[in-house]
């Protein structure tokens, strides 16, 4: 069985329109170019997710949904490496790219998760751009008929290390302060020496099942990625919107109950 020299998968969220696959395709190219230039898998997934955060067609960053009050945007993001490092933010406001804050937490903080105003202060301390630039709001406020696609994500392998990254604008019209699976280790994403997993969909279901870590445990039991994604779909009720991407050093797989824009590149 051949081993990937490098590989990356990207997705635009459970329920995202497959006609928008050009977004994940471009994100995958950006991530692969980073690794080709000598950057790590972590840098690759962060750059890929950042690109998707800047694409208003997806529910993250610029395209994030409004909360129940009709005016607040609160976002979650996380990233992890197979060396066991993790960083996340929850309910952060007024930041253009939450994934950059999560990466800085992973790299520069003794903590693994910062929330709300504390996360915003951390972002300011690390010169991460806010949503307001030169007096104008660069965020595209979603319309009422905006698609309710979920978390965007990426997984990558640079030949040595695996990495995962996720970002979400949360559920449309959900409660202020609601946090889903994205910033919780082992729930929305997980990495280990054997591979990387990133989930999307109903955050409460994903979190309660600690789904990403569960899928990774199947890889430890020698299950192939294609078998793992099929097993997820067989175990979760058909009424639950869920999707995921899985990557090992030699195989990859993707699935989603209600369709999903996604892409991948390998060397």
QUIQUI-V136854 format. One record per backbone hydrogen bond with DSSP energy under -0.5 kcal/mol. NH is the residue of the N-H (numbers start at 1). CO is the residue of the C=O. Records with the same first field share a line. If there is no record, write none. Layout:
BEGIN
NH = CO + CO
END
This chain:
BEGIN
4 = 249
7 = 157
8 = 265
9 = 155
10 = 263
11 = 153
12 = 261
15 = 259
16 = 13
20 = 17
21 = 18
23 = 20
24 = 20
25 = 21
26 = 22
27 = 23
28 = 24
29 = 25
30 = 26
31 = 27
32 = 28
33 = 29
34 = 30
35 = 31
36 = 32
37 = 33
38 = 35
39 = 34
44 = 40
45 = 41
46 = 42
47 = 43
48 = 44
49 = 45
50 = 46
51 = 47
52 = 48
53 = 49
54 = 50
55 = 52
56 = 54
58 = 55
60 = 58
62 = 53
63 = 53 + 60
64 = 61
67 = 72
68 = 174
70 = 67
74 = 72
75 = 92
76 = 168
77 = 89
78 = 166
79 = 87
80 = 164
81 = 85
82 = 162
84 = 81
87 = 79
88 = 112
89 = 77
90 = 114
92 = 75
96 = 129
97 = 129
100 = 97
101 = 97
102 = 98
103 = 99
104 = 100
105 = 101
106 = 102
107 = 103
108 = 104
109 = 105
114 = 88
116 = 90
118 = 115
119 = 115
120 = 116
121 = 117
122 = 118
123 = 119
124 = 120
125 = 121
126 = 122
127 = 124
128 = 123
131 = 94
133 = 131 + 136
136 = 133
138 = 131 + 136
140 = 62
141 = 139
142 = 64
146 = 143
150 = 14
152 = 167
153 = 11
154 = 165
155 = 9
156 = 163
157 = 7
158 = 161
163 = 156
164 = 80
165 = 154
166 = 78
167 = 152
168 = 76
169 = 59
173 = 66
174 = 171
178 = 175
184 = 181
185 = 183
186 = 189
187 = 184
188 = 181 + 184
189 = 184
190 = 197
192 = 195
195 = 192
196 = 247
197 = 190
198 = 245
199 = 188
200 = 243
202 = 241
203 = 201
206 = 202
207 = 203
208 = 204
209 = 205
210 = 207
211 = 206
212 = 187
213 = 186
214 = 210
215 = 211
216 = 212
217 = 213
218 = 214 + 215
219 = 215
220 = 216
221 = 217
222 = 219
223 = 218
228 = 224
229 = 225
230 = 226
231 = 227
232 = 228
233 = 229
234 = 230
235 = 231
236 = 232
240 = 237
242 = 240
243 = 200
244 = 255
245 = 198
246 = 253
247 = 196
248 = 251
253 = 246
255 = 244
257 = 242
259 = 256
262 = 260
263 = 10
265 = 8
267 = 6
END
